Each structure stands twice: as structure tokens, then as C-alpha cells.
């Protein structure tokens, strides 16, 4: 197995994907550019977030889960970004 240098990593590499989406100051303009929208506020994205409701239901793992909120903290939209 060969090891890539940092300069050779792109967004499809799991390491770079996690680094970009674990920092909202990098992730927000990236998401805005990808989706062609303006995001007023973005909670800190959570790479590989796992949401589970209770012990009887299987959890869901998102590559990146982020929420757009208004000034009152209410969720306007949720984003599930998947590296496929």
C-alpha cells in the first residue's frame, strides 16, 4: 500500500473529506458553492454522524450531516452529503 502525500489528496479521499467537513469555516463556502445557495448559519458539520432513535431501531450513518438554522436556532434545512 502506498501512502499519498497531502498535496495529492482530493475531496474524494476519506481523510480530506473528513478534514473539509469537520471545519464549518471551510465546509460552509464549499457547500454553498456545490449547491449554489447562500447559507446564513451552519452548525458545525459532523462527519460520519450516526443518528439512532432507540435500541429497537437501526441507526443511520451520514457521511456529513449539517443543518442550516435561522437566528433563533430553528432548523431551516438539513443537509446529508454523501461521498458516492
PDB file of N, CA, C and O in Angstrom:
ATOM      1  N   UNK A   1       0.839  -1.160   0.000  1.00  0.00           N
ATOM      2  CA  UNK A   1       0.000   0.000   0.000  1.00  0.00           C
ATOM      3  C   UNK A   1       0.898   1.241   0.000  1.00  0.00           C
ATOM      4  O   UNK A   1       1.821   1.352   0.807  1.00  0.00           O
ATOM      5  N   UNK A   2       0.611   2.175  -0.923  1.00  0.00           N
ATOM      6  CA  UNK A   2       1.391   3.397  -0.970  1.00  0.00           C
ATOM      7  C   UNK A   2       0.685   4.493  -0.177  1.00  0.00           C
ATOM      8  O   UNK A   2      -0.541   4.510  -0.074  1.00  0.00           O
ATOM      9  N   UNK A   3       1.462   5.390   0.369  1.00  0.00           N
ATOM     10  CA  UNK A   3       0.930   6.497   1.148  1.00  0.00           C
ATOM     11  C   UNK A   3       0.984   7.753   0.289  1.00  0.00           C
ATOM     12  O   UNK A   3       2.038   8.115  -0.233  1.00  0.00           O
ATOM     13  N   UNK A   4      -0.173   8.418   0.147  1.00  0.00           N
ATOM     14  CA  UNK A   4      -0.248   9.645  -0.634  1.00  0.00           C
ATOM     15  C   UNK A   4       0.282  10.813   0.186  1.00  0.00           C
ATOM     16  O   UNK A   4       0.135  10.850   1.407  1.00  0.00           O
ATOM     17  N   UNK A   5       0.899  11.765  -0.505  1.00  0.00           N
ATOM     18  CA  UNK A   5       1.269  12.988   0.185  1.00  0.00           C
ATOM     19  C   UNK A   5       0.017  13.854   0.323  1.00  0.00           C
ATOM     20  O   UNK A   5      -0.954  13.669  -0.410  1.00  0.00           O
ATOM     21  N   UNK A   6       0.044  14.787   1.252  1.00  0.00           N
ATOM     22  CA  UNK A   6      -1.104  15.650   1.488  1.00  0.00           C
ATOM     23  C   UNK A   6      -1.483  16.403   0.216  1.00  0.00           C
ATOM     24  O   UNK A   6      -2.670  16.586  -0.056  1.00  0.00           O
ATOM     25  N   UNK A   7      -0.509  16.836  -0.560  1.00  0.00           N
ATOM     26  CA  UNK A   7      -0.765  17.583  -1.797  1.00  0.00           C
ATOM     27  C   UNK A   7      -1.481  16.742  -2.851  1.00  0.00           C
ATOM     28  O   UNK A   7      -2.105  17.293  -3.757  1.00  0.00           O
ATOM     29  N   UNK A   8      -1.400  15.418  -2.745  1.00  0.00           N
ATOM     30  CA  UNK A   8      -2.044  14.534  -3.716  1.00  0.00           C
ATOM     31  C   UNK A   8      -3.470  14.145  -3.323  1.00  0.00           C
ATOM     32  O   UNK A   8      -4.158  13.477  -4.095  1.00  0.00           O
ATOM     33  N   UNK A   9      -3.922  14.552  -2.140  1.00  0.00           N
ATOM     34  CA  UNK A   9      -5.268  14.206  -1.695  1.00  0.00           C
ATOM     35  C   UNK A   9      -6.291  15.098  -2.381  1.00  0.00           C
ATOM     36  O   UNK A   9      -6.031  16.278  -2.620  1.00  0.00           O
ATOM     37  N   UNK A  10      -7.457  14.535  -2.698  1.00  0.00           N
ATOM     38  CA  UNK A  10      -8.571  15.348  -3.201  1.00  0.00           C
ATOM     39  C   UNK A  10      -9.787  15.082  -2.318  1.00  0.00           C
ATOM     40  O   UNK A  10      -9.712  14.284  -1.384  1.00  0.00           O
ATOM     41  N   UNK A  11     -10.893  15.739  -2.605  1.00  0.00           N
ATOM     42  CA  UNK A  11     -12.075  15.671  -1.743  1.00  0.00           C
ATOM     43  C   UNK A  11     -12.656  14.254  -1.659  1.00  0.00           C
ATOM     44  O   UNK A  11     -13.386  13.954  -0.714  1.00  0.00           O
ATOM     45  N   UNK A  12     -12.354  13.383  -2.615  1.00  0.00           N
ATOM     46  CA  UNK A  12     -12.873  12.014  -2.570  1.00  0.00           C
ATOM     47  C   UNK A  12     -12.075  11.122  -1.622  1.00  0.00           C
ATOM     48  O   UNK A  12     -12.497  10.005  -1.323  1.00  0.00           O
ATOM     49  N   UNK A  13     -10.943  11.598  -1.153  1.00  0.00           N
ATOM     50  CA  UNK A  13     -10.151  10.833  -0.196  1.00  0.00           C
ATOM     51  C   UNK A  13     -10.802  10.964   1.187  1.00  0.00           C
ATOM     52  O   UNK A  13     -11.111  12.081   1.604  1.00  0.00           O
ATOM     53  N   UNK A  14     -11.015   9.869   1.904  1.00  0.00           N
ATOM     54  CA  UNK A  14     -11.690   9.949   3.206  1.00  0.00           C
ATOM     55  C   UNK A  14     -11.033  10.907   4.191  1.00  0.00           C
ATOM     56  O   UNK A  14     -11.724  11.565   4.968  1.00  0.00           O
ATOM     57  N   UNK A  15      -9.720  10.991   4.168  1.00  0.00           N
ATOM     58  CA  UNK A  15      -9.024  11.906   5.085  1.00  0.00           C
ATOM     59  C   UNK A  15      -9.362  13.350   4.749  1.00  0.00           C
ATOM     60  O   UNK A  15      -9.712  14.121   5.644  1.00  0.00           O
ATOM     61  N   UNK A  16      -9.266  13.735   3.479  1.00  0.00           N
ATOM     62  CA  UNK A  16      -9.556  15.109   3.066  1.00  0.00           C
ATOM     63  C   UNK A  16     -11.036  15.429   3.253  1.00  0.00           C
ATOM     64  O   UNK A  16     -11.384  16.525   3.694  1.00  0.00           O
ATOM     65  N   UNK A  17     -11.904  14.484   2.923  1.00  0.00           N
ATOM     66  CA  UNK A  17     -13.332  14.675   3.095  1.00  0.00           C
ATOM     67  C   UNK A  17     -13.645  14.993   4.559  1.00  0.00           C
ATOM     68  O   UNK A  17     -14.390  15.931   4.845  1.00  0.00           O
ATOM     69  N   UNK A  18     -13.081  14.222   5.476  1.00  0.00           N
ATOM     70  CA  UNK A  18     -13.298  14.450   6.897  1.00  0.00           C
ATOM     71  C   UNK A  18     -12.734  15.774   7.366  1.00  0.00           C
ATOM     72  O   UNK A  18     -13.361  16.457   8.175  1.00  0.00           O
ATOM     73  N   UNK A  19     -11.547  16.157   6.870  1.00  0.00           N
ATOM     74  CA  UNK A  19     -10.947  17.435   7.258  1.00  0.00           C
ATOM     75  C   UNK A  19     -11.791  18.617   6.789  1.00  0.00           C
ATOM     76  O   UNK A  19     -12.031  19.550   7.555  1.00  0.00           O
ATOM     77  N   UNK A  20     -12.242  18.582   5.536  1.00  0.00           N
ATOM     78  CA  UNK A  20     -13.046  19.678   4.986  1.00  0.00           C
ATOM     79  C   UNK A  20     -14.349  19.814   5.754  1.00  0.00           C
ATOM     80  O   UNK A  20     -14.746  20.925   6.103  1.00  0.00           O
ATOM     81  N   UNK A  21     -15.021  18.703   6.022  1.00  0.00           N
ATOM     82  CA  UNK A  21     -16.342  18.766   6.611  1.00  0.00           C
ATOM     83  C   UNK A  21     -16.352  18.747   8.136  1.00  0.00           C
ATOM     84  O   UNK A  21     -17.423  18.685   8.739  1.00  0.00           O
ATOM     85  N   UNK A  22     -15.196  18.798   8.765  1.00  0.00           N
ATOM     86  CA  UNK A  22     -15.168  18.928  10.218  1.00  0.00           C
ATOM     87  C   UNK A  22     -14.898  20.373  10.628  1.00  0.00           C
ATOM     88  O   UNK A  22     -14.832  20.676  11.820  1.00  0.00           O
ATOM     89  N   UNK A  23     -14.742  21.262   9.656  1.00  0.00           N
ATOM     90  CA  UNK A  23     -14.480  22.676   9.922  1.00  0.00           C
ATOM     91  C   UNK A  23     -15.526  23.513   9.201  1.00  0.00           C
ATOM     92  O   UNK A  23     -15.509  23.591   7.972  1.00  0.00           O
ATOM     93  N   UNK A  24     -16.443  24.144   9.948  1.00  0.00           N
ATOM     94  CA  UNK A  24     -17.550  24.858   9.305  1.00  0.00           C
ATOM     95  C   UNK A  24     -17.083  26.064   8.494  1.00  0.00           C
ATOM     96  O   UNK A  24     -17.782  26.485   7.572  1.00  0.00           O
ATOM     97  N   UNK A  25     -15.924  26.626   8.815  1.00  0.00           N
ATOM     98  CA  UNK A  25     -15.416  27.779   8.068  1.00  0.00           C
ATOM     99  C   UNK A  25     -14.912  27.375   6.676  1.00  0.00           C
ATOM    100  O   UNK A  25     -14.811  28.209   5.776  1.00  0.00           O
ATOM    101  N   UNK A  26     -14.605  26.115   6.518  1.00  0.00           N
ATOM    102  CA  UNK A  26     -14.231  25.576   5.206  1.00  0.00           C
ATOM    103  C   UNK A  26     -15.460  24.944   4.551  1.00  0.00           C
ATOM    104  O   UNK A  26     -15.703  25.123   3.358  1.00  0.00           O
ATOM    105  N   UNK A  27     -16.230  24.203   5.350  1.00  0.00           N
ATOM    106  CA  UNK A  27     -17.380  23.467   4.812  1.00  0.00           C
ATOM    107  C   UNK A  27     -18.472  24.387   4.281  1.00  0.00           C
ATOM    108  O   UNK A  27     -19.065  24.099   3.241  1.00  0.00           O
ATOM    109  N   UNK A  28     -18.751  25.493   4.981  1.00  0.00           N
ATOM    110  CA  UNK A  28     -19.855  26.357   4.558  1.00  0.00           C
ATOM    111  C   UNK A  28     -19.658  26.909   3.152  1.00  0.00           C
ATOM    112  O   UNK A  28     -20.558  26.751   2.327  1.00  0.00           O
ATOM    113  N   UNK A  29     -18.519  27.555   2.828  1.00  0.00           N
ATOM    114  CA  UNK A  29     -18.373  28.031   1.453  1.00  0.00           C
ATOM    115  C   UNK A  29     -18.324  26.894   0.431  1.00  0.00           C
ATOM    116  O   UNK A  29     -18.745  27.067  -0.713  1.00  0.00           O
ATOM    117  N   UNK A  30     -17.815  25.742   0.838  1.00  0.00           N
ATOM    118  CA  UNK A  30     -17.762  24.590  -0.058  1.00  0.00           C
ATOM    119  C   UNK A  30     -19.180  24.124  -0.397  1.00  0.00           C
ATOM    120  O   UNK A  30     -19.495  23.891  -1.564  1.00  0.00           O
ATOM    121  N   UNK A  31     -20.045  23.986   0.634  1.00  0.00           N
ATOM    122  CA  UNK A  31     -21.437  23.573   0.419  1.00  0.00           C
ATOM    123  C   UNK A  31     -22.183  24.619  -0.393  1.00  0.00           C
ATOM    124  O   UNK A  31     -22.945  24.277  -1.297  1.00  0.00           O
ATOM    125  N   UNK A  32     -21.966  25.909  -0.073  1.00  0.00           N
ATOM    126  CA  UNK A  32     -22.622  26.981  -0.820  1.00  0.00           C
ATOM    127  C   UNK A  32     -22.268  26.914  -2.301  1.00  0.00           C
ATOM    128  O   UNK A  32     -23.128  27.085  -3.164  1.00  0.00           O
ATOM    129  N   UNK A  33     -21.008  26.667  -2.581  1.00  0.00           N
ATOM    130  CA  UNK A  33     -20.568  26.567  -3.973  1.00  0.00           C
ATOM    131  C   UNK A  33     -21.164  25.336  -4.656  1.00  0.00           C
ATOM    132  O   UNK A  33     -21.645  25.419  -5.786  1.00  0.00           O
ATOM    133  N   UNK A  34     -21.130  24.204  -3.970  1.00  0.00           N
ATOM    134  CA  UNK A  34     -21.671  22.965  -4.553  1.00  0.00           C
ATOM    135  C   UNK A  34     -23.156  23.071  -4.864  1.00  0.00           C
ATOM    136  O   UNK A  34     -23.603  22.657  -5.933  1.00  0.00           O
ATOM    137  N   UNK A  35     -23.927  23.632  -3.919  1.00  0.00           N
ATOM    138  CA  UNK A  35     -25.381  23.670  -4.060  1.00  0.00           C
ATOM    139  C   UNK A  35     -25.897  24.958  -4.692  1.00  0.00           C
ATOM    140  O   UNK A  35     -27.075  25.050  -5.037  1.00  0.00           O
ATOM    141  N   UNK A  36     -25.024  25.951  -4.846  1.00  0.00           N
ATOM    142  CA  UNK A  36     -25.442  27.217  -5.441  1.00  0.00           C
ATOM    143  C   UNK A  36     -26.421  27.979  -4.578  1.00  0.00           C
ATOM    144  O   UNK A  36     -27.340  28.616  -5.092  1.00  0.00           O
ATOM    145  N   UNK A  37     -26.233  27.920  -3.259  1.00  0.00           N
ATOM    146  CA  UNK A  37     -27.111  28.609  -2.322  1.00  0.00           C
ATOM    147  C   UNK A  37     -26.277  29.422  -1.350  1.00  0.00           C
ATOM    148  O   UNK A  37     -25.063  29.235  -1.260  1.00  0.00           O
ATOM    149  N   UNK A  38     -26.917  30.319  -0.627  1.00  0.00           N
ATOM    150  CA  UNK A  38     -26.277  31.076   0.447  1.00  0.00           C
ATOM    151  C   UNK A  38     -26.791  30.528   1.767  1.00  0.00           C
ATOM    152  O   UNK A  38     -28.002  30.448   1.975  1.00  0.00           O
ATOM    153  N   UNK A  39     -25.897  30.155   2.651  1.00  0.00           N
ATOM    154  CA  UNK A  39     -26.246  29.636   3.963  1.00  0.00           C
ATOM    155  C   UNK A  39     -25.933  30.723   4.983  1.00  0.00           C
ATOM    156  O   UNK A  39     -24.792  31.171   5.092  1.00  0.00           O
ATOM    157  N   UNK A  40     -26.953  31.146   5.729  1.00  0.00           N
ATOM    158  CA  UNK A  40     -26.760  32.197   6.733  1.00  0.00           C
ATOM    159  C   UNK A  40     -25.955  31.700   7.924  1.00  0.00           C
ATOM    160  O   UNK A  40     -25.064  32.400   8.406  1.00  0.00           O
ATOM    161  N   UNK A  41     -26.255  30.516   8.395  1.00  0.00           N
ATOM    162  CA  UNK A  41     -25.557  29.941   9.545  1.00  0.00           C
ATOM    163  C   UNK A  41     -25.524  28.432   9.369  1.00  0.00           C
ATOM    164  O   UNK A  41     -26.521  27.821   8.983  1.00  0.00           O
ATOM    165  N   UNK A  42     -24.402  27.850   9.646  1.00  0.00           N
ATOM    166  CA  UNK A  42     -24.250  26.402   9.531  1.00  0.00           C
ATOM    167  C   UNK A  42     -23.693  25.895  10.845  1.00  0.00           C
ATOM    168  O   UNK A  42     -22.628  26.331  11.282  1.00  0.00           O
ATOM    169  N   UNK A  43     -24.407  24.975  11.479  1.00  0.00           N
ATOM    170  CA  UNK A  43     -23.856  24.341  12.669  1.00  0.00           C
ATOM    171  C   UNK A  43     -22.622  23.563  12.239  1.00  0.00           C
ATOM    172  O   UNK A  43     -22.484  23.210  11.067  1.00  0.00           O
ATOM    173  N   UNK A  44     -21.744  23.301  13.162  1.00  0.00           N
ATOM    174  CA  UNK A  44     -20.549  22.541  12.828  1.00  0.00           C
ATOM    175  C   UNK A  44     -20.957  21.191  12.252  1.00  0.00           C
ATOM    176  O   UNK A  44     -21.624  20.402  12.921  1.00  0.00           O
ATOM    177  N   UNK A  45     -20.555  20.926  11.010  1.00  0.00           N
ATOM    178  CA  UNK A  45     -20.900  19.633  10.400  1.00  0.00           C
ATOM    179  C   UNK A  45     -20.293  18.479  11.192  1.00  0.00           C
ATOM    180  O   UNK A  45     -19.257  18.632  11.839  1.00  0.00           O
ATOM    181  N   UNK A  46     -20.939  17.344  11.133  1.00  0.00           N
ATOM    182  CA  UNK A  46     -20.475  16.176  11.873  1.00  0.00           C
ATOM    183  C   UNK A  46     -20.138  15.072  10.874  1.00  0.00           C
ATOM    184  O   UNK A  46     -21.042  14.384  10.400  1.00  0.00           O
ATOM    185  N   UNK A  47     -18.849  14.883  10.541  1.00  0.00           N
ATOM    186  CA  UNK A  47     -18.502  13.785   9.635  1.00  0.00           C
ATOM    187  C   UNK A  47     -18.871  12.445  10.243  1.00  0.00           C
ATOM    188  O   UNK A  47     -18.655  12.206  11.431  1.00  0.00           O
ATOM    189  N   UNK A  48     -19.426  11.578   9.420  1.00  0.00           N
ATOM    190  CA  UNK A  48     -19.835  10.231   9.809  1.00  0.00           C
ATOM    191  C   UNK A  48     -20.750  10.244  11.028  1.00  0.00           C
ATOM    192  O   UNK A  48     -20.583   9.443  11.948  1.00  0.00           O
ATOM    193  N   UNK A  49     -21.710  11.149  11.029  1.00  0.00           N
ATOM    194  CA  UNK A  49     -22.678  11.244  12.130  1.00  0.00           C
ATOM    195  C   UNK A  49     -23.570  10.013  12.141  1.00  0.00           C
ATOM    196  O   UNK A  49     -23.982   9.526  11.088  1.00  0.00           O
ATOM    197  N   UNK A  50     -23.862   9.519  13.319  1.00  0.00           N
ATOM    198  CA  UNK A  50     -24.765   8.383  13.473  1.00  0.00           C
ATOM    199  C   UNK A  50     -25.978   8.871  14.250  1.00  0.00           C
ATOM    200  O   UNK A  50     -25.857   9.369  15.369  1.00  0.00           O
ATOM    201  N   UNK A  51     -27.148   8.720  13.640  1.00  0.00           N
ATOM    202  CA  UNK A  51     -28.390   9.083  14.314  1.00  0.00           C
ATOM    203  C   UNK A  51     -29.159   7.807  14.598  1.00  0.00           C
ATOM    204  O   UNK A  51     -29.435   7.022  13.691  1.00  0.00           O
ATOM    205  N   UNK A  52     -29.501   7.606  15.852  1.00  0.00           N
ATOM    206  CA  UNK A  52     -30.341   6.465  16.206  1.00  0.00           C
ATOM    207  C   UNK A  52     -31.381   6.953  17.204  1.00  0.00           C
ATOM    208  O   UNK A  52     -31.108   7.813  18.042  1.00  0.00           O
ATOM    209  N   UNK A  53     -32.566   6.392  17.098  1.00  0.00           N
ATOM    210  CA  UNK A  53     -33.677   6.866  17.909  1.00  0.00           C
ATOM    211  C   UNK A  53     -33.834   6.082  19.201  1.00  0.00           C
ATOM    212  O   UNK A  53     -34.110   6.663  20.251  1.00  0.00           O
ATOM    213  N   UNK A  54     -33.665   4.797  19.132  1.00  0.00           N
ATOM    214  CA  UNK A  54     -33.736   3.974  20.332  1.00  0.00           C
ATOM    215  C   UNK A  54     -33.110   2.621  20.028  1.00  0.00           C
ATOM    216  O   UNK A  54     -32.688   2.363  18.901  1.00  0.00           O
ATOM    217  N   UNK A  55     -33.054   1.766  21.033  1.00  0.00           N
ATOM    218  CA  UNK A  55     -32.380   0.473  20.885  1.00  0.00           C
ATOM    219  C   UNK A  55     -33.081  -0.471  19.919  1.00  0.00           C
ATOM    220  O   UNK A  55     -32.462  -1.420  19.438  1.00  0.00           O
ATOM    221  N   UNK A  56     -34.356  -0.236  19.623  1.00  0.00           N
ATOM    222  CA  UNK A  56     -35.103  -1.140  18.747  1.00  0.00           C
ATOM    223  C   UNK A  56     -34.964  -0.793  17.265  1.00  0.00           C
ATOM    224  O   UNK A  56     -35.364  -1.582  16.409  1.00  0.00           O
ATOM    225  N   UNK A  57     -34.407   0.370  16.952  1.00  0.00           N
ATOM    226  CA  UNK A  57     -34.290   0.796  15.563  1.00  0.00           C
ATOM    227  C   UNK A  57     -32.823   0.920  15.168  1.00  0.00           C
ATOM    228  O   UNK A  57     -31.976   1.336  15.958  1.00  0.00           O
ATOM    229  N   UNK A  58     -32.558   0.554  13.947  1.00  0.00           N
ATOM    230  CA  UNK A  58     -31.205   0.658  13.423  1.00  0.00           C
ATOM    231  C   UNK A  58     -30.864   2.132  13.202  1.00  0.00           C
ATOM    232  O   UNK A  58     -31.701   2.897  12.721  1.00  0.00           O
ATOM    233  N   UNK A  59     -29.649   2.528  13.547  1.00  0.00           N
ATOM    234  CA  UNK A  59     -29.206   3.902  13.343  1.00  0.00           C
ATOM    235  C   UNK A  59     -28.857   4.146  11.877  1.00  0.00           C
ATOM    236  O   UNK A  59     -28.699   3.208  11.095  1.00  0.00           O
ATOM    237  N   UNK A  60     -28.742   5.402  11.528  1.00  0.00           N
ATOM    238  CA  UNK A  60     -28.367   5.809  10.180  1.00  0.00           C
ATOM    239  C   UNK A  60     -27.049   6.551  10.274  1.00  0.00           C
ATOM    240  O   UNK A  60     -26.895   7.427  11.125  1.00  0.00           O
ATOM    241  N   UNK A  61     -26.085   6.214   9.408  1.00  0.00           N
ATOM    242  CA  UNK A  61     -24.804   6.902   9.394  1.00  0.00           C
ATOM    243  C   UNK A  61     -24.738   7.790   8.164  1.00  0.00           C
ATOM    244  O   UNK A  61     -24.913   7.321   7.039  1.00  0.00           O
ATOM    245  N   UNK A  62     -24.487   9.058   8.379  1.00  0.00           N
ATOM    246  CA  UNK A  62     -24.330  10.019   7.286  1.00  0.00           C
ATOM    247  C   UNK A  62     -22.850  10.322   7.107  1.00  0.00           C
ATOM    248  O   UNK A  62     -22.103  10.390   8.083  1.00  0.00           O
ATOM    249  N   UNK A  63     -22.424  10.505   5.851  1.00  0.00           N
ATOM    250  CA  UNK A  63     -21.046  10.947   5.641  1.00  0.00           C
ATOM    251  C   UNK A  63     -20.861  12.325   6.251  1.00  0.00           C
ATOM    252  O   UNK A  63     -19.890  12.555   6.972  1.00  0.00           O
ATOM    253  N   UNK A  64     -21.771  13.240   5.976  1.00  0.00           N
ATOM    254  CA  UNK A  64     -21.787  14.564   6.613  1.00  0.00           C
ATOM    255  C   UNK A  64     -23.236  14.947   6.852  1.00  0.00           C
ATOM    256  O   UNK A  64     -24.061  14.876   5.941  1.00  0.00           O
ATOM    257  N   UNK A  65     -23.543  15.350   8.064  1.00  0.00           N
ATOM    258  CA  UNK A  65     -24.881  15.823   8.388  1.00  0.00           C
ATOM    259  C   UNK A  65     -24.729  17.239   8.918  1.00  0.00           C
ATOM    260  O   UNK A  65     -23.995  17.468   9.879  1.00  0.00           O
ATOM    261  N   UNK A  66     -25.421  18.193   8.294  1.00  0.00           N
ATOM    262  CA  UNK A  66     -25.339  19.591   8.716  1.00  0.00           C
ATOM    263  C   UNK A  66     -26.726  20.202   8.657  1.00  0.00           C
ATOM    264  O   UNK A  66     -27.588  19.752   7.902  1.00  0.00           O
ATOM    265  N   UNK A  67     -26.928  21.237   9.467  1.00  0.00           N
ATOM    266  CA  UNK A  67     -28.215  21.934   9.486  1.00  0.00           C
ATOM    267  C   UNK A  67     -27.995  23.406   9.187  1.00  0.00           C
ATOM    268  O   UNK A  67     -27.013  24.005   9.626  1.00  0.00           O
ATOM    269  N   UNK A  68     -28.923  23.976   8.435  1.00  0.00           N
ATOM    270  CA  UNK A  68     -28.977  25.416   8.238  1.00  0.00           C
ATOM    271  C   UNK A  68     -30.010  25.929   9.233  1.00  0.00           C
ATOM    272  O   UNK A  68     -31.144  25.448   9.247  1.00  0.00           O
ATOM    273  N   UNK A  69     -29.639  26.892  10.058  1.00  0.00           N
ATOM    274  CA  UNK A  69     -30.552  27.410  11.059  1.00  0.00           C
ATOM    275  C   UNK A  69     -30.732  28.911  10.887  1.00  0.00           C
ATOM    276  O   UNK A  69     -29.909  29.584  10.267  1.00  0.00           O
ATOM    277  N   UNK A  70     -31.822  29.423  11.444  1.00  0.00           N
ATOM    278  CA  UNK A  70     -32.035  30.864  11.419  1.00  0.00           C
ATOM    279  C   UNK A  70     -31.472  31.476  12.699  1.00  0.00           C
ATOM    280  O   UNK A  70     -30.879  30.773  13.517  1.00  0.00           O
ATOM    281  N   UNK A  71     -31.659  32.789  12.872  1.00  0.00           N
ATOM    282  CA  UNK A  71     -31.090  33.481  14.031  1.00  0.00           C
ATOM    283  C   UNK A  71     -31.681  33.010  15.357  1.00  0.00           C
ATOM    284  O   UNK A  71     -31.091  33.247  16.410  1.00  0.00           O
ATOM    285  N   UNK A  72     -32.830  32.350  15.323  1.00  0.00           N
ATOM    286  CA  UNK A  72     -33.446  31.813  16.539  1.00  0.00           C
ATOM    287  C   UNK A  72     -33.010  30.381  16.837  1.00  0.00           C
ATOM    288  O   UNK A  72     -33.455  29.784  17.817  1.00  0.00           O
ATOM    289  N   UNK A  73     -32.146  29.837  15.997  1.00  0.00           N
ATOM    290  CA  UNK A  73     -31.680  28.478  16.185  1.00  0.00           C
ATOM    291  C   UNK A  73     -32.603  27.416  15.629  1.00  0.00           C
ATOM    292  O   UNK A  73     -32.365  26.225  15.829  1.00  0.00           O
ATOM    293  N   UNK A  74     -33.663  27.829  14.928  1.00  0.00           N
ATOM    294  CA  UNK A  74     -34.596  26.873  14.340  1.00  0.00           C
ATOM    295  C   UNK A  74     -34.012  26.328  13.040  1.00  0.00           C
ATOM    296  O   UNK A  74     -33.426  27.073  12.254  1.00  0.00           O
ATOM    297  N   UNK A  75     -34.175  25.034  12.820  1.00  0.00           N
ATOM    298  CA  UNK A  75     -33.665  24.408  11.605  1.00  0.00           C
ATOM    299  C   UNK A  75     -34.501  24.835  10.406  1.00  0.00           C
ATOM    300  O   UNK A  75     -35.727  24.729  10.412  1.00  0.00           O
ATOM    301  N   UNK A  76     -33.815  25.316   9.386  1.00  0.00           N
ATOM    302  CA  UNK A  76     -34.471  25.682   8.132  1.00  0.00           C
ATOM    303  C   UNK A  76     -34.375  24.512   7.162  1.00  0.00           C
ATOM    304  O   UNK A  76     -35.372  24.093   6.574  1.00  0.00           O
ATOM    305  N   UNK A  77     -33.176  23.997   7.005  1.00  0.00           N
ATOM    306  CA  UNK A  77     -32.934  22.847   6.128  1.00  0.00           C
ATOM    307  C   UNK A  77     -31.855  21.971   6.741  1.00  0.00           C
ATOM    308  O   UNK A  77     -31.007  22.438   7.501  1.00  0.00           O
ATOM    309  N   UNK A  78     -31.904  20.707   6.398  1.00  0.00           N
ATOM    310  CA  UNK A  78     -30.855  19.770   6.804  1.00  0.00           C
ATOM    311  C   UNK A  78     -30.159  19.264   5.550  1.00  0.00           C
ATOM    312  O   UNK A  78     -30.781  19.120   4.497  1.00  0.00           O
ATOM    313  N   UNK A  79     -28.876  18.998   5.670  1.00  0.00           N
ATOM    314  CA  UNK A  79     -28.083  18.506   4.549  1.00  0.00           C
ATOM    315  C   UNK A  79     -27.455  17.171   4.919  1.00  0.00           C
ATOM    316  O   UNK A  79     -26.841  17.033   5.977  1.00  0.00           O
ATOM    317  N   UNK A  80     -27.611  16.214   4.058  1.00  0.00           N
ATOM    318  CA  UNK A  80     -26.934  14.933   4.180  1.00  0.00           C
ATOM    319  C   UNK A  80     -26.060  14.813   2.945  1.00  0.00           C
ATOM    320  O   UNK A  80     -26.554  14.544   1.850  1.00  0.00           O
ATOM    321  N   UNK A  81     -24.772  15.010   3.120  1.00  0.00           N
ATOM    322  CA  UNK A  81     -23.842  14.948   1.998  1.00  0.00           C
ATOM    323  C   UNK A  81     -23.161  13.591   2.017  1.00  0.00           C
ATOM    324  O   UNK A  81     -22.567  13.203   3.023  1.00  0.00           O
ATOM    325  N   UNK A  82     -23.244  12.882   0.923  1.00  0.00           N
ATOM    326  CA  UNK A  82     -22.687  11.544   0.813  1.00  0.00           C
ATOM    327  C   UNK A  82     -21.611  11.491  -0.257  1.00  0.00           C
ATOM    328  O   UNK A  82     -21.788  12.030  -1.350  1.00  0.00           O
ATOM    329  N   UNK A  83     -20.511  10.851   0.051  1.00  0.00           N
ATOM    330  CA  UNK A  83     -19.454  10.652  -0.937  1.00  0.00           C
ATOM    331  C   UNK A  83     -19.721   9.311  -1.604  1.00  0.00           C
ATOM    332  O   UNK A  83     -19.436   8.256  -1.036  1.00  0.00           O
ATOM    333  N   UNK A  84     -20.265   9.358  -2.800  1.00  0.00           N
ATOM    334  CA  UNK A  84     -20.606   8.118  -3.519  1.00  0.00           C
ATOM    335  C   UNK A  84     -19.727   7.980  -4.749  1.00  0.00           C
ATOM    336  O   UNK A  84     -19.853   7.007  -5.492  1.00  0.00           O
TER     337      UNK A  84
END
